[in-house]
Amino acid sequence: MSVFSVEIKKSLQLPYLALLIGMFAISTSAILIRYSDSEPLVIGAYRQAFATLIFLPLILKDKAAEIRSQSYSTIFEMIFTGILLGAHFSFFITSVKETSVAASVLLATCHVVYVAVLGWIFFGETLTKKAILGTSVSLCGILILFGGDLLDNPGNFMGNIFAFISGILAGLYYLSGRKLRKIISLPTYAFVVYLFSFISMFIIVLVQNLNYENLPVYELQLFLLMALIPTLLGHTMQNWAIGYLPAYIVSISLLAEPVGSGLLAWLFFHEVPSFGVILGGLIVISGLYLVILAEESN
């Protein structure tokens, strides 16, 4: 092996390590949510409030020059994207409370399929035969998951519905943010989007008169961990790795989140997914894999 080959191998080790850390960090999201006794919207609002504060110093560093330089239409698009993210978190966190962790995370991860389908519907993006096949396989897996879980755990049905909706909202969020990320830096984009995801959820917290004051320190610590580990560490590691690795490799790593979250739920809560969730989940992941490969080749 040449010196050049050794150097390339070494240079790729760090991005893959970062991707591995990111995968684990993101998998902790549902686990941290389960440990909280607060209302889902309160959890989401605090999580995004802390995430916004983390990015605030980076914005103040240049006196928000990048934000002030954007057009009103771009600002509005970022606000709308933030509202979509807030809606996604609202449904996802609720689903984690009302169904198995594996089913919740799996259905939310299906945003990969929804992005492909929504891109075709709204923007006329081409769907290859492989993407259509992958989408069809994933949808079959989702039906099996719903049907199997309905027979084994009928009490999880609404939780699965919420998770399914959260996946669609995540797809809309990624679709909305895809164009913005080409023209706006990550700190500015994250700050504005996280800020308005917090505001949108906090408004509903106030309207519904949910308890958000005088919470135990334990709860606040959980919210901070949610902002630091799955949000900051997890997504930042993924965003950094994508600069050194092929995009499809990073996308495929997302498929590990339902597996990682399911294993952590088994470890911490002794939660074993139903047969329908396992069978449907394997089919869904197979379909998602096909869609990701189709997106890469496209």
C-alpha positions in Angstrom: 0.0 0.0 0.0 1.4 3.4 -1.0 1.9 6.3 1.4 -0.8 8.2 -0.5 -3.3 5.4 0.0 -2.5 5.3 3.7 -3.1 9.1 4.0 -6.4 8.8 2.2 -7.5 6.0 4.6 -6.5 8.0 7.6 -8.3 11.2 6.3 -11.5 9.2 6.0 -11.4 7.7 9.5 -12.3 10.9 11.2 -15.5 11.6 9.1 -16.7 8.0 9.6 -16.1 8.3 13.3 -18.0 11.6 13.3 -20.8 9.9 11.5 -20.9 7.1 14.0 -21.0 9.5 16.9 -23.7 11.5 15.1 -25.8 8.3 14.6 -25.6 7.4 18.3 -26.3 11.0 19.4 -29.5 11.3 17.2 -30.7 7.9 18.5 -30.8 9.2 22.1 -33.6 11.7 21.2 -36.6 9.5 21.8 -35.0 8.0 24.9 -34.5 11.5 26.5 -38.1 12.3 25.6 -39.4 9.2 27.3 -37.6 10.2 30.5 -39.4 13.5 30.7 -42.8 13.9 32.4 -43.6 17.2 30.8 -46.2 17.8 28.0 -44.9 17.1 24.5 -45.2 20.7 23.4 -43.4 21.9 26.5 -40.6 19.5 25.8 -40.4 20.6 22.2 -40.5 24.3 23.1 -37.7 24.1 25.7 -35.6 21.9 23.5 -35.7 24.4 20.6 -35.2 27.3 23.0 -32.0 25.8 24.3 -30.9 25.0 20.7 -31.6 28.6 19.6 -29.5 29.9 22.5 -26.6 27.7 21.5 -26.4 29.4 18.1 -27.0 32.9 19.4 -23.3 33.8 20.0 -22.5 32.9 16.4 -25.2 35.3 15.2 -24.2 38.1 17.5 -20.5 37.7 16.4 -21.3 39.5 13.1 -24.3 41.4 14.5 -26.7 39.3 12.5 -25.3 40.7 9.3 -26.2 37.7 7.2 -29.8 37.8 8.5 -30.2 41.5 7.7 -28.8 41.0 4.2 -31.6 38.5 3.3 -34.7 39.5 1.3 -38.1 39.5 3.0 -39.1 36.5 0.9 -36.1 34.5 2.1 -36.8 35.5 5.8 -40.4 34.4 5.4 -39.3 31.0 3.9 -37.0 30.5 6.9 -39.9 31.4 9.3 -42.2 28.9 7.5 -39.5 26.2 7.6 -39.2 26.8 11.4 -42.9 26.4 11.8 -42.8 23.1 9.9 -40.0 22.0 12.2 -42.0 22.9 15.3 -45.0 21.0 13.9 -42.8 18.0 13.3 -41.4 18.0 16.8 -44.9 18.4 18.3 -46.2 15.3 16.6 -43.0 13.3 16.9 -42.6 13.9 20.7 -46.3 13.1 21.2 -45.8 9.8 19.3 -42.8 8.8 21.4 -45.1 9.1 24.4 -47.9 7.0 22.8 -46.3 4.2 20.9 -43.1 2.2 20.9 -39.8 4.0 20.4 -39.0 1.8 17.4 -42.3 2.5 15.6 -42.2 6.2 16.3 -38.6 6.7 15.1 -39.1 4.4 12.1 -42.2 6.2 10.8 -40.5 9.6 11.3 -37.5 8.4 9.4 -39.7 7.8 6.4 -39.2 11.5 5.5 -36.6 10.2 3.0 -39.5 8.7 1.0 -41.8 11.7 1.6 -39.2 14.1 0.3 -38.9 12.2 -3.0 -42.7 12.0 -3.4 -43.3 15.6 -2.4 -40.5 16.8 -4.6 -42.2 15.0 -7.5 -45.7 16.5 -6.7 -44.7 20.1 -6.0 -41.5 20.6 -8.0 -41.9 18.1 -10.9 -38.7 16.3 -9.8 -38.0 13.1 -11.6 -38.7 9.8 -9.8 -36.6 7.0 -11.2 -37.9 3.4 -11.4 -35.7 2.5 -8.4 -37.2 5.4 -6.4 -40.7 4.4 -7.3 -39.9 0.8 -6.3 -38.3 1.9 -3.0 -41.3 4.2 -2.2 -43.8 1.3 -2.9 -41.8 -1.1 -0.8 -41.6 1.4 2.1 -45.4 2.1 1.9 -46.1 -1.6 2.0 -43.9 -1.8 5.1 -45.7 1.0 6.7 -49.1 -0.7 6.1 -47.7 -3.9 7.6 -46.4 -2.0 10.6 -49.7 -0.3 11.2 -51.7 -3.5 10.7 -49.4 -5.7 12.8 -49.2 -3.2 15.7 -53.0 -2.6 15.6 -53.5 -6.4 16.3 -50.7 -6.7 18.9 -50.9 -3.3 20.6 -54.1 -1.4 19.6 -53.4 1.3 22.1 -50.4 2.4 20.0 -52.5 3.2 17.0 -52.8 7.0 17.6 -49.1 7.2 18.4 -48.3 5.6 15.1 -50.6 8.1 13.3 -48.8 11.0 15.0 -45.4 9.5 14.0 -46.6 9.1 10.4 -47.7 12.7 10.4 -44.4 13.8 11.9 -42.5 12.0 9.1 -44.6 13.9 6.5 -43.9 17.2 8.3 -40.2 16.4 8.4 -40.3 15.7 4.7 -41.8 19.2 4.1 -39.2 20.7 6.4 -36.3 19.2 4.5 -37.9 20.1 1.2 -38.4 23.7 2.3 -34.9 24.0 3.7 -33.1 22.4 0.8 -33.0 25.5 -1.3 -32.3 27.8 1.7 -29.2 25.9 2.8 -27.6 26.6 -0.6 -27.6 30.3 0.0 -27.5 30.6 3.8 -24.8 29.5 6.3 -25.6 26.7 8.8 -25.5 28.9 11.9 -27.8 31.6 10.5 -30.2 29.0 9.1 -30.3 27.0 12.3 -30.8 30.0 14.5 -33.7 31.4 12.6 -35.4 28.1 12.0 -34.9 26.9 15.6 -36.1 30.3 16.9 -39.4 30.1 15.0 -39.9 26.4 15.7 -39.7 27.4 19.4 -42.0 30.4 19.0 -44.6 28.3 17.1 -44.7 25.7 19.8 -44.6 28.1 22.7 -47.6 30.0 21.4 -49.6 26.7 21.5 -48.2 26.0 25.0 -49.7 29.4 26.1 -53.0 28.9 24.2 -53.5 25.5 25.8 -52.4 26.8 29.2 -49.8 24.0 29.6 -47.5 24.1 32.6 -44.1 25.3 31.6 -43.1 27.2 34.7 -41.5 26.0 38.0 -40.4 22.7 36.4 -38.0 20.5 38.3 -34.3 21.0 37.6 -34.3 17.4 36.3 -36.7 18.3 33.5 -34.6 21.3 32.5 -31.5 19.2 32.4 -33.3 16.7 30.1 -34.3 19.6 27.7 -30.7 20.9 27.7 -29.4 17.4 26.9 -31.9 17.1 24.0 -30.5 20.3 22.5 -26.9 19.4 23.1 -26.8 15.7 22.2 -29.3 14.8 19.4 -29.7 18.3 18.0 -26.2 19.9 18.3 -23.9 17.0 18.5 -25.9 14.6 16.3 -26.9 16.9 13.4 -23.6 18.9 13.5 -21.5 15.8 13.2 -23.7 14.7 10.2 -23.4 18.1 8.6 -19.6 18.0 9.0 -19.2 14.5 7.7 -21.2 15.3 4.6 -18.4 17.6 3.6 -16.0 14.7 3.4 -18.2 11.7 2.6 -20.6 11.0 -0.3 -24.1 12.3 0.5 -25.7 8.9 0.1 -23.4 7.5 2.8 -24.7 10.1 5.3 -28.3 9.5 4.1 -28.0 5.7 4.6 -26.6 6.3 8.1 -30.1 7.8 8.9 -31.5 4.2 8.6 -29.5 3.3 11.7 -31.6 5.7 13.9 -34.7 3.4 14.3 -32.4 0.5 15.1 -30.3 2.5 17.5 -33.3 4.0 19.2 -35.0 0.6 19.4 -31.9 -1.0 21.0 -31.7 1.9 23.5 -35.4 1.5 24.4 -34.9 -2.2 25.0 -31.8 -1.4 27.1 -33.3 1.3 29.3 -37.1 0.5 29.2 -37.1 -3.2 28.4 -39.3 -2.3 25.4 -39.6 -5.0 22.8 -41.3 -4.0 19.5 -44.2 -6.1 18.2 -43.7 -8.6 15.4 -45.6 -6.2 13.1 -43.2 -3.4 13.9 -40.1 -5.6 13.3 -41.4 -7.1 10.0 -42.8 -3.8 8.7 -39.7 -2.0 9.9 -37.3 -4.2 8.0 -39.4 -3.8 4.8 -39.6 0.0 5.3 -35.8 0.2 5.8 -35.3 -1.8 2.6 -37.5 0.6 0.7 -35.7 3.6 2.2 -32.4 2.2 1.1 -33.6 1.9 -2.5 -34.9 5.5 -2.5 -31.6 6.8 -1.1 -29.6 4.9 -3.8 -32.0 6.2 -6.4 -31.5 9.8 -5.2 -27.7 9.4 -5.3 -27.8 8.0 -8.9 -30.1 10.8 -9.9 
